[in-house]
Amino acid sequence: MIELCPIGVVHVDVEDDDLQRKGSVEGVIEIYDEFKEGLHLLEGFSHLILLTFLNKVDAEARKVLKVRFRRLQQSGVPVELLPEVGVFASDSPHRPNPIGLTIVRVTEIKCKAIYVSGLDVYDGTPVLDIKPYTPFRRIEVIEVPEWFSKIASYVKREP
């Protein structure tokens, strides 16, 4: 048995359906009082790695082992390019352990509130951990499968 204790919660002022359409939004990570000392000297990092528990993933969705990137159709990816892949070859929230990983941009830190952009989780999502995004974590050259490269060529990302 593994027990995890949330260190905070995400607050976004966006309905769930709107977040799915937008993909990412601004919001606040509220750190619980007993963990606020963990924020000491976090100021100055432009980005953070946010680990969350995707609490809206139900028991049935945790059984899913193959998925399609259906949300990418909204980005103009032709449906015939969207293969069914194993859940571990995707970032689908439907997975055995619904743990979210997001890199967010810090806009401000006030007391126990971290204001960020780039959130892709719902209001009320529990925060499991935060890590600074540092140059030591940066990987300059990566390889991806051909099927992923084809999909990526259709998706425009904001810098």
Contacts in CASP RR format, 6 or more apart in sequence:
PFRMAT RR
TARGET T0000
AUTHOR 0000-0000-0000
METHOD contacts of the structure
MODEL  1
MIELCPIGVVHVDVEDDDLQRKGSVEGVIEIYDEFKEGLHLLEGFSHLIL
LTFLNKVDAEARKVLKVRFRRLQQSGVPVELLPEVGVFASDSPHRPNPIG
LTIVRVTEIKCKAIYVSGLDVYDGTPVLDIKPYTPFRRIEVIEVPEWFSK
IASYVKREP
4 53 0 8 1.000
4 128 0 8 1.000
6 32 0 8 1.000
6 53 0 8 1.000
6 126 0 8 1.000
6 127 0 8 1.000
6 128 0 8 1.000
7 31 0 8 1.000
7 32 0 8 1.000
7 35 0 8 1.000
7 127 0 8 1.000
7 128 0 8 1.000
7 129 0 8 1.000
7 130 0 8 1.000
8 29 0 8 1.000
8 30 0 8 1.000
8 31 0 8 1.000
8 32 0 8 1.000
8 35 0 8 1.000
8 126 0 8 1.000
8 127 0 8 1.000
9 29 0 8 1.000
9 30 0 8 1.000
9 32 0 8 1.000
9 124 0 8 1.000
9 125 0 8 1.000
9 126 0 8 1.000
9 127 0 8 1.000
10 27 0 8 1.000
10 28 0 8 1.000
10 29 0 8 1.000
10 30 0 8 1.000
10 52 0 8 1.000
10 119 0 8 1.000
10 121 0 8 1.000
10 122 0 8 1.000
10 123 0 8 1.000
10 124 0 8 1.000
10 125 0 8 1.000
10 126 0 8 1.000
10 127 0 8 1.000
11 27 0 8 1.000
11 28 0 8 1.000
11 29 0 8 1.000
11 30 0 8 1.000
11 123 0 8 1.000
11 124 0 8 1.000
12 19 0 8 1.000
12 25 0 8 1.000
12 26 0 8 1.000
12 27 0 8 1.000
12 28 0 8 1.000
12 119 0 8 1.000
12 121 0 8 1.000
12 122 0 8 1.000
12 123 0 8 1.000
13 27 0 8 1.000
13 123 0 8 1.000
14 22 0 8 1.000
14 25 0 8 1.000
14 123 0 8 1.000
16 56 0 8 1.000
16 122 0 8 1.000
16 123 0 8 1.000
19 25 0 8 1.000
19 120 0 8 1.000
19 121 0 8 1.000
19 122 0 8 1.000
20 71 0 8 1.000
21 74 0 8 1.000
23 120 0 8 1.000
24 117 0 8 1.000
24 118 0 8 1.000
24 119 0 8 1.000
24 120 0 8 1.000
25 117 0 8 1.000
25 118 0 8 1.000
25 119 0 8 1.000
25 120 0 8 1.000
26 107 0 8 1.000
26 115 0 8 1.000
26 116 0 8 1.000
26 117 0 8 1.000
26 118 0 8 1.000
26 119 0 8 1.000
27 115 0 8 1.000
27 116 0 8 1.000
27 117 0 8 1.000
27 119 0 8 1.000
28 113 0 8 1.000
28 114 0 8 1.000
28 115 0 8 1.000
28 116 0 8 1.000
29 50 0 8 1.000
29 104 0 8 1.000
29 113 0 8 1.000
29 114 0 8 1.000
29 116 0 8 1.000
29 127 0 8 1.000
29 130 0 8 1.000
30 112 0 8 1.000
30 113 0 8 1.000
31 38 0 8 1.000
31 39 0 8 1.000
31 112 0 8 1.000
31 113 0 8 1.000
31 114 0 8 1.000
31 127 0 8 1.000
32 112 0 8 1.000
33 112 0 8 1.000
36 111 0 8 1.000
36 112 0 8 1.000
39 109 0 8 1.000
39 112 0 8 1.000
39 114 0 8 1.000
42 48 0 8 1.000
42 109 0 8 1.000
42 114 0 8 1.000
42 130 0 8 1.000
42 132 0 8 1.000
43 109 0 8 1.000
44 106 0 8 1.000
45 106 0 8 1.000
45 132 0 8 1.000
45 133 0 8 1.000
45 134 0 8 1.000
46 105 0 8 1.000
46 106 0 8 1.000
46 133 0 8 1.000
47 103 0 8 1.000
47 104 0 8 1.000
47 105 0 8 1.000
47 106 0 8 1.000
47 132 0 8 1.000
47 133 0 8 1.000
48 103 0 8 1.000
48 104 0 8 1.000
48 106 0 8 1.000
48 114 0 8 1.000
48 116 0 8 1.000
48 130 0 8 1.000
48 131 0 8 1.000
48 132 0 8 1.000
48 133 0 8 1.000
49 101 0 8 1.000
49 102 0 8 1.000
49 103 0 8 1.000
49 130 0 8 1.000
49 131 0 8 1.000
49 132 0 8 1.000
49 133 0 8 1.000
49 137 0 8 1.000
50 100 0 8 1.000
50 101 0 8 1.000
50 102 0 8 1.000
50 103 0 8 1.000
50 104 0 8 1.000
50 116 0 8 1.000
50 119 0 8 1.000
50 127 0 8 1.000
50 129 0 8 1.000
50 130 0 8 1.000
51 99 0 8 1.000
51 100 0 8 1.000
51 101 0 8 1.000
51 127 0 8 1.000
51 128 0 8 1.000
51 129 0 8 1.000
51 130 0 8 1.000
51 131 0 8 1.000
52 99 0 8 1.000
52 100 0 8 1.000
52 101 0 8 1.000
52 102 0 8 1.000
52 121 0 8 1.000
52 125 0 8 1.000
52 126 0 8 1.000
52 127 0 8 1.000
52 128 0 8 1.000
53 98 0 8 1.000
53 99 0 8 1.000
53 100 0 8 1.000
53 125 0 8 1.000
53 126 0 8 1.000
53 128 0 8 1.000
54 93 0 8 1.000
54 98 0 8 1.000
54 99 0 8 1.000
54 100 0 8 1.000
54 121 0 8 1.000
54 125 0 8 1.000
55 98 0 8 1.000
55 124 0 8 1.000
55 125 0 8 1.000
55 126 0 8 1.000
56 93 0 8 1.000
56 122 0 8 1.000
56 125 0 8 1.000
57 93 0 8 1.000
57 94 0 8 1.000
57 95 0 8 1.000
57 98 0 8 1.000
61 93 0 8 1.000
61 94 0 8 1.000
61 98 0 8 1.000
62 94 0 8 1.000
62 95 0 8 1.000
62 96 0 8 1.000
62 97 0 8 1.000
62 98 0 8 1.000
63 96 0 8 1.000
64 87 0 8 1.000
64 92 0 8 1.000
64 94 0 8 1.000
64 95 0 8 1.000
65 86 0 8 1.000
65 87 0 8 1.000
65 96 0 8 1.000
66 84 0 8 1.000
66 85 0 8 1.000
66 86 0 8 1.000
66 87 0 8 1.000
67 84 0 8 1.000
67 85 0 8 1.000
67 86 0 8 1.000
67 87 0 8 1.000
67 90 0 8 1.000
67 92 0 8 1.000
67 94 0 8 1.000
68 82 0 8 1.000
68 83 0 8 1.000
68 84 0 8 1.000
68 85 0 8 1.000
69 77 0 8 1.000
69 82 0 8 1.000
69 85 0 8 1.000
69 90 0 8 1.000
69 151 0 8 1.000
70 82 0 8 1.000
72 82 0 8 1.000
72 151 0 8 1.000
72 154 0 8 1.000
72 155 0 8 1.000
73 79 0 8 1.000
73 82 0 8 1.000
75 154 0 8 1.000
75 155 0 8 1.000
75 156 0 8 1.000
76 154 0 8 1.000
76 155 0 8 1.000
77 151 0 8 1.000
77 154 0 8 1.000
77 155 0 8 1.000
78 154 0 8 1.000
81 147 0 8 1.000
81 150 0 8 1.000
81 151 0 8 1.000
81 154 0 8 1.000
82 151 0 8 1.000
83 147 0 8 1.000
85 147 0 8 1.000
87 94 0 8 1.000
87 95 0 8 1.000
87 96 0 8 1.000
88 95 0 8 1.000
89 145 0 8 1.000
93 100 0 8 1.000
99 128 0 8 1.000
100 121 0 8 1.000
102 118 0 8 1.000
102 119 0 8 1.000
102 120 0 8 1.000
102 121 0 8 1.000
103 118 0 8 1.000
103 133 0 8 1.000
104 116 0 8 1.000
104 117 0 8 1.000
104 118 0 8 1.000
104 119 0 8 1.000
105 116 0 8 1.000
105 117 0 8 1.000
105 118 0 8 1.000
106 114 0 8 1.000
106 115 0 8 1.000
106 116 0 8 1.000
107 115 0 8 1.000
107 116 0 8 1.000
107 117 0 8 1.000
108 114 0 8 1.000
108 115 0 8 1.000
109 115 0 8 1.000
114 130 0 8 1.000
144 152 0 8 1.000
END
